[in-house]
Amino acid sequence: MFNDKKIGSLYVAPFVIGFLLFTAFPFVASFVLSLTDAQLQDQLGSANFTGIQNYTEMGRDATFQKSLGVTFFYVFITVPLKLAFALFIAVVLNFKLRAIGFFRTAYYLPSILGGSVAIAIVWRFVFAGDGLINQALEMIGITGVNWLGEPNTAMFSIILLRLWQFGSAMVVFLAGLKAIPEDLYEAADLDGASRLRQFWMITLPLLTPVLFFNFIMQIVQAFQEFNGPYIITGGGPLKSSYLLPLMIYEEGFKYFNLGYSSALSWVLFVIIAVFTAIAFWSQKHWVFYAQDREDKNGGAQK
Amino acid sequence: MSDLTLAATRLHRRTLLLGAAAVTGLSACSKTQTSSSNGGAITLRMSWWGGTSAHKATLNALQLFEKRHPHIRVRGEYTGFTGHLERLTTQIAGETAPDVMQINWYWQTLFSRDGEGFTDLNQHKNEIDFSQFDARTLSMGTTGGKLNALAISNAARLMYLNKTTYDKAGLSLPDTWDSLFARGPQFKAKLGDAYYPLDGLFQDFIALARSYIVQKTGKALVNSETKSLNCTRADMHEYAGFYAKMISDHVWPSAQVRASYGYLPQQEMRPWINGEFAGTYQWNSAIEKYTDTLAGKQEVALAPYPMRPGATDAGLLYRPSMMFAVNAKSQHPRESAMLINFLLNDPEGVRAMETKRGVPVSKTAQKILRDDGLIGKLQQDSEDMLARLPINVLESPYFEHPRVRDGFQDILEAFGYGKITLEQAGDALYDDINAILHRIIR
């Protein structure tokens, strides 16, 4: 009754249907909506086609410009810091230490807890005016800081929440480190290269494919950060932590501007796509694939 | 692989596929109908938001209704307030909304601008006893001549103060605007910097300052017809000045102090819980939510409502706090109307619902609960005060539109953080809010 081809298609059907229904369709629909003045509470049929008006509106929307600036700042600070920190911890955890399993687990733990709502609530408590950090500071005689009440420090606490979840990037780095052949380090040792030099000349170049992967993932995730600002600061004070995903949510579900909200989503999508594209384009200058080297060597021998 | 195992694998595959097909099929046709009837039995869906005690009371009432009408089943769909509107909006847009919905008064402007968004309850005079509701209540649920929604209770923002803290400071509750302003420095002197006589979110303050201005103008702050503020530029400067004085006189915590606790409802903030922020300007229907979180034995009392000399209106936001509406596309509007009448007017339903949604507006429900001693002191005090105060001005629902509220907040916050001067804040309140109103009122 069924041949293998049909059975195969049926097996993938749930995924394909799910993908079309819950990813592809909303994706296309949001673009169509972004060209209308659709309101969440109205029947979709009653929306008017407004062309690129939603997109030109952003040029005049001070809130959008503020949000965009805040988002770029957030991404440009968190991505390099998080990568550097994850790499540092991965290198440390790659040493042959006692109880290394325990340390690896301990450092990965925050990432399992992740950027969840519960953690954000804990974070809010930690950084509150009467929170854990200020209580600790006061115990050693230092006046507390208004972490969440001042624009700069509020952003700082949101950034720190992201850095704290370095575990997943770290694990990927750790796997990359494990894949670097030991004999390279032995050879370098024989040549008298210092540890630091070994890191720069062996570890880092051989790790660039992993770094590239982590870089892309972090860029994409950082641009989409929502939980932190939504729960900890509500985007404030003075919209200092009003990241674009938060604005998209509020435009759509608080102000009911489905059209404008969709347009904002598309702008965010294009920004992420452009950054990813730049990363891919640039990789030929800094990402070192073992495969390339072999190909080049092979080519030279011919 | 032997033929036998191959056959077994095939069988396995087929079972799996059938399962998968069944799941996909189900999800494909699971576009929920508002209600269903099979074999004479009717299933209604009803949605509401609230706290745990409201959920329990409502589910209990629904069971009693089912017992009374064995051919009707009611499925409750209940959540907390956060996200409820988003959920309902999606359901209404997707035509999967429940038969009976608990809504907020101003949601009528979202879902039924022309009165066609909900069932016209006037068509169900046989099912609902409208004589229990006064004309004002009915008019607040009427759009374009259609009775869209029936109020469960009425609510207004009043001043509830932490009497325990006031006693600790040896101060009486303020009864005028001047004495409220005087409490700021007195609190600071007697209890220290951490204590404030009144507190709230920006949205609470925005309503309080509105009341102050409306007491002067005697008019609603927003005019839906002209799509603009119903006051002068000078009034908005006074509005800004009111905020500045509240902060500088230590009556209300500054934006920086409030923000230091993060994005949090007032009743979950430690200074409210332990009585340092000793007051709230809150809906009387919601006050239990606030007294519930107080630590230890602290008493909250209703303060006399401050009035400006010569004011003819208290400037209260007085309106239905929650309403019941019936889906315009419900298959069973009659049964839905019966359910609403049961919950609002029937002795059994009323006793089950208690005052979990505030003191009911239905006259018979009020009498039943009062006779049973189920209306608490704070609730009774609030009802009495609302009966006494002059409340004639009816505010436009657009005053509570999130965009308008955020407009006020952004300006007050910018002033609070020293980004703009008081002069600029007054101008911005007038110009920006007018611009917002013009944009959102269609």
Boltz contact constraints between the chains, C-beta under 6 A:
constraints:
  - contact:
      token1: [A, 10]
      token2: [B, 17]
      max_distance: 6.0
  - contact:
      token1: [A, 14]
      token2: [B, 20]
      max_distance: 6.0
  - contact:
      token1: [A, 14]
      token2: [B, 24]
      max_distance: 6.0
  - contact:
      token1: [A, 17]
      token2: [B, 24]
      max_distance: 6.0
  - contact:
      token1: [A, 40]
      token2: [B, 89]
      max_distance: 6.0
  - contact:
      token1: [A, 41]
      token2: [B, 89]
      max_distance: 6.0
  - contact:
      token1: [A, 41]
      token2: [B, 110]
      max_distance: 6.0
  - contact:
      token1: [A, 41]
      token2: [B, 111]
      max_distance: 6.0
  - contact:
      token1: [A, 124]
      token2: [B, 262]
      max_distance: 6.0
  - contact:
      token1: [A, 128]
      token2: [B, 261]
      max_distance: 6.0
  - contact:
      token1: [A, 128]
      token2: [B, 262]
      max_distance: 6.0
  - contact:
      token1: [A, 129]
      token2: [B, 260]
      max_distance: 6.0
  - contact:
      token1: [A, 129]
      token2: [B, 261]
      max_distance: 6.0
  - contact:
      token1: [A, 130]
      token2: [B, 270]
      max_distance: 6.0
  - contact:
      token1: [A, 146]
      token2: [B, 260]
      max_distance: 6.0
  - contact:
      token1: [A, 148]
      token2: [B, 259]
      max_distance: 6.0
  - contact:
      token1: [A, 148]
      token2: [B, 260]
      max_distance: 6.0
  - contact:
      token1: [A, 148]
      token2: [B, 262]
      max_distance: 6.0
  - contact:
      token1: [A, 149]
      token2: [B, 256]
      max_distance: 6.0
  - contact:
      token1: [A, 149]
      token2: [B, 259]
      max_distance: 6.0
  - contact:
      token1: [A, 149]
      token2: [B, 260]
      max_distance: 6.0
  - contact:
      token1: [A, 232]
      token2: [B, 262]
      max_distance: 6.0
  - contact:
      token1: [A, 233]
      token2: [B, 263]
      max_distance: 6.0
  - contact:
      token1: [A, 234]
      token2: [B, 263]
      max_distance: 6.0
  - contact:
      token1: [A, 237]
      token2: [B, 259]
      max_distance: 6.0
  - contact:
      token1: [A, 238]
      token2: [B, 417]
      max_distance: 6.0
  - contact:
      token1: [A, 253]
      token2: [B, 86]
      max_distance: 6.0
  - contact:
      token1: [A, 254]
      token2: [B, 402]
      max_distance: 6.0
  - contact:
      token1: [A, 255]
      token2: [B, 402]
      max_distance: 6.0
  - contact:
      token1: [A, 255]
      token2: [B, 403]
      max_distance: 6.0
